[in-house]
Amino acid sequence: MVLIFVDDLIITGNNSDSIALLKKNLQLQFPIKDLGKLKYFLGIEMATSSKGLFLNQQKYIVDLLQDANLLHSKSATTPLDSKLKLESNGKALDSPSHYQKLVGKLIYLTITRPDIAFAVSLVSQHMHAPTIQHLGMVKHILQYLKGSTGRDIVMNNNGHTNIMGYSDSDWAGNALDRRSTTGHCMFVGGNLVSWKSKKQNVVARSSAEVEYRAMTSATCELVWLKHLLTDLGCPCSITMTLYCDNQAAMHIASNPVFHERKKHIEVDCDYIRQQVQSKLIATHYVHTNDQLADKFTKVLLSTQFHQLLSKLGSINPLDPA
Amino acid sequence: MFSQQVLSTPWNVNYPIFKTAQYLCDVIYHVISSVHEPKNLQEAQSQGIWKKAMAEELTALKENKTWSVTPLPHGKHAVGSRWIFKTKFNSDGSIDRHKARLVAQGFTQKFSIDYKETFAPVAKMTTVRVLLSVAINNGWEMSQMDVINAFLHGDLEEEVFMKLPPRHPQGGDSRMVCHLYKSIYGLKQSPHARHAKLSIALEALGFKKSSTDSSLYV
């Protein structure tokens, strides 16, 4: 199979003869360079070792730090200050374009850095009117990156291609508009492939409702992943597991009766019920301590943050083991 | 343990003194800040490496039969063109090559006259990661290819004229323009034209476009 990204192609498959034939055929039609084994794709460095495939964007981070003049700054241990409180009327920046450029680059960096996803989603909510406080948050993220330039995502051979996901949300975490944040992360074959951190677009009335919305959004992603795997020739035959830490939301998802307290939740959220009933997805309870999607929804303390990171498969090879 | 990483960098990261991110930053900062790119044509023409880069680009355009020089037909307009100069770096910060690129000033194009369809899909990053994970779990080999001058391979459906590049031998005649046959960097429809061509080639080889991500072919 072939994946096209403007002028870069990734070619893979189970038959090395047909791969060689495809390369030859393409070379007849286009001036195309065979770069050999996958190593550097879209600015992502990929290194193979006996421990798996390591993805990082180290060069991109260094360029970014240079752009922001923070190459020689001190480093931070987490992307966000744990005592962070957003102000409603901070002093606006004179020219937002520098801020917008930095945040745009941070968004591209989230390709291999799930650890900064939540922090970047926070700062990117203020692209139109950034304040001095927001710029401070961006600097804090950059200082965190400075101390962790070598952090990779690791992909291992676990011998299967099953799908599972974690869904979580905070509860009215944004003190300014009282909206909540959806977070989810998905694993295919035991490797982290998809994650999301997004502020919900309505105010929710209960924590169960927030979690229910997050589960619905996670379900959509799981169903898409299942289709994608079918296209890749590795159909996922077993039921996909979705872990969630809210019992009430799980009951709503699995129980087809009408609940008085959820009558205001839009119809589209009931998508998850249909998927649960057709046994495509099974919801399981997970204790908050093992909730891997936690860090996509809230500010965490340093120790908690780093424990979750290693479970997600985001590691720093230069760290002492 | 990280044999590939060690090999791809000019210094040995296993020495404790080099382990600090600060050192990495210093080295790359030194390389990047010592590179200068010409801002305009005059500046570029005074330097050998950039003159060579421009000659390479013109050869590629010519070999590819990108345009023919014709007088501008009555009632048509021509988009502008200019040179862009860029130094490309390797992932370890060393200089890869000097690149001069002739681009069309697509912002002067008019919808439905100079261009119609502009959409071109790019792969979702999630698809890339899923593909990697599936390939690793199945022990598949992964390789990478790179289309040279990717944008110059799309065939243009619309009739587009471009002003002659600066200092073209026929530049003395102000009526003469380039009639473009192939897409060129900067045109609004270039990504679309390029993707269409690659897509037709892959489909002819028996591949099918995936419904979940339109830049994935199986």
Contacts between the chains, C-beta under 8 A, distances in Angstrom:
chain1	res1	chain2	res2	distance
A	1	B	131	7.4
A	1	B	207	7.8
A	1	B	216	6.8
A	1	B	217	6.4
A	1	B	218	4.6
A	2	B	202	6.2
A	2	B	207	6.5
A	2	B	216	7.5
A	2	B	217	4.6
A	3	B	123	5.4
A	3	B	127	6.8
A	3	B	128	6.6
A	3	B	131	5.7
A	3	B	215	6.3
A	3	B	216	5.3
A	3	B	217	7.6
A	4	B	123	6.6
A	4	B	195	7.2
A	4	B	198	6.2
A	4	B	215	4.5
A	4	B	216	7.9
A	4	B	217	7.3
A	5	B	122	6.1
A	5	B	123	5.0
A	5	B	128	7.6
A	5	B	215	6.7
A	6	B	122	6.5
A	6	B	150	6.3
A	6	B	191	7.1
A	6	B	194	7.8
A	7	B	146	6.1
A	7	B	147	4.4
A	7	B	150	3.1
A	7	B	151	7.7
A	7	B	194	7.9
A	8	B	144	6.8
A	8	B	145	7.6
A	8	B	146	5.6
A	8	B	147	7.9
A	9	B	144	6.9
A	9	B	145	4.4
A	9	B	146	7.4
A	9	B	147	7.3
A	10	B	128	7.3
A	10	B	131	6.6
A	10	B	142	6.4
A	10	B	143	7.8
A	10	B	144	6.0
A	11	B	142	7.4
A	11	B	143	5.3
A	11	B	144	7.4
A	11	B	145	6.4
A	12	B	131	6.7
A	12	B	135	4.6
A	12	B	140	4.9
A	12	B	141	6.7
A	12	B	142	4.5
A	12	B	143	7.4
A	13	B	140	6.0
A	14	B	138	6.4
A	14	B	140	5.7
A	16	B	141	5.8
A	19	B	141	6.9
A	19	B	143	7.0
A	22	B	205	6.4
A	23	B	143	7.7
A	23	B	145	6.8
A	25	B	205	5.5
A	26	B	145	6.9
A	26	B	201	6.9
A	26	B	205	7.9
A	29	B	201	5.2
A	30	B	147	5.5
A	30	B	148	7.8
A	30	B	153	5.9
A	30	B	198	7.7
A	30	B	201	7.3
A	31	B	147	7.4
A	31	B	148	4.5
A	31	B	149	7.0
A	32	B	145	5.4
A	32	B	146	6.9
A	32	B	147	5.1
A	32	B	148	6.6
A	33	B	145	6.5
A	33	B	146	4.7
A	33	B	147	7.9
A	33	B	148	6.0
A	34	B	143	7.1
A	34	B	145	5.5
A	35	B	143	7.3
A	35	B	144	4.4
A	35	B	145	6.2
A	35	B	146	5.6
A	36	B	143	6.1
A	36	B	144	7.1
A	37	B	141	7.7
A	37	B	142	6.9
A	37	B	143	5.8
A	37	B	144	7.3
A	38	B	142	4.2
A	38	B	143	6.2
A	38	B	144	4.8
A	39	B	4	7.4
A	39	B	8	7.7
A	39	B	144	7.0
A	40	B	91	5.2
A	40	B	144	8.0
A	41	B	128	7.7
A	41	B	144	6.1
A	42	B	128	7.9
A	45	B	5	7.8
A	45	B	8	7.7
A	45	B	91	5.3
A	46	B	132	7.9
A	47	B	2	6.1
A	47	B	4	4.1
A	47	B	5	4.8
A	47	B	8	7.7
A	48	B	4	6.2
A	49	B	1	5.9
A	49	B	2	5.6
A	49	B	3	6.3
A	49	B	4	6.8
A	50	B	1	7.5
A	51	B	1	6.9
A	52	B	136	6.9
A	53	B	132	6.4
A	53	B	136	5.7
A	54	B	2	7.2
A	54	B	5	7.6
A	55	B	132	7.7
A	58	B	24	7.5
A	58	B	91	7.9
A	59	B	28	7.2
A	59	B	89	7.7
A	59	B	91	5.2
A	59	B	92	7.7
A	59	B	93	6.8
A	62	B	24	6.5
A	62	B	25	5.7
A	62	B	28	4.9
A	62	B	29	7.7
A	62	B	93	7.9
A	63	B	28	7.8
A	63	B	32	7.3
A	65	B	25	6.5
A	66	B	25	7.7
A	66	B	28	7.6
A	66	B	29	5.8
A	66	B	32	6.5
A	66	B	33	8.0
A	71	B	25	4.5
A	71	B	26	7.6
A	71	B	29	5.6
A	72	B	22	7.5
A	72	B	25	7.6
A	75	B	21	7.5
A	111	B	125	5.0
A	146	B	21	6.3
A	146	B	25	7.7
A	147	B	21	6.8
A	148	B	21	7.9
A	149	B	21	4.6
A	149	B	24	6.5
A	149	B	25	7.7
A	150	B	21	7.0
A	153	B	129	7.9
A	155	B	129	7.9
A	155	B	132	5.7
A	155	B	133	5.4
A	155	B	136	5.1
A	156	B	136	7.0
A	157	B	136	5.2
A	157	B	137	5.6
A	157	B	139	6.6
A	158	B	137	6.0
A	159	B	137	6.3
A	160	B	137	6.3
A	161	B	133	7.4
A	161	B	134	5.5
A	161	B	137	5.3
A	161	B	138	7.5
A	188	B	130	5.3
A	188	B	133	4.8
A	188	B	134	6.8
A	189	B	133	4.7
A	189	B	134	6.5
A	189	B	136	7.4
A	189	B	137	3.9
A	190	B	133	8.0
A	190	B	137	7.7
A	191	B	129	7.5
A	191	B	132	7.8
A	191	B	133	4.1
A	191	B	136	7.3
A	191	B	137	7.8
A	192	B	129	7.7
A	193	B	126	5.9
A	193	B	129	4.1
A	193	B	130	4.9
A	193	B	133	5.6
A	194	B	126	4.5
A	194	B	129	7.1
A	194	B	130	7.6
A	224	B	212	6.3
A	225	B	126	7.9
A	225	B	130	6.7
A	227	B	211	7.2
A	227	B	212	4.8
A	228	B	127	6.6
A	228	B	130	5.7
A	228	B	210	7.3
A	228	B	212	4.4
A	228	B	213	6.8
A	228	B	216	7.9
A	229	B	130	7.2
A	229	B	134	7.0
A	231	B	210	4.2
A	231	B	211	7.0
A	231	B	212	5.5
A	231	B	216	6.8
A	231	B	218	5.6
A	232	B	130	7.4
A	232	B	131	6.9
A	232	B	134	5.3
A	232	B	218	6.7
A	233	B	218	6.8
A	234	B	134	5.6
A	234	B	138	7.2
A	317	B	1	7.7
A	317	B	2	5.7
A	317	B	5	7.7
A	318	B	13	7.3
A	318	B	19	5.6
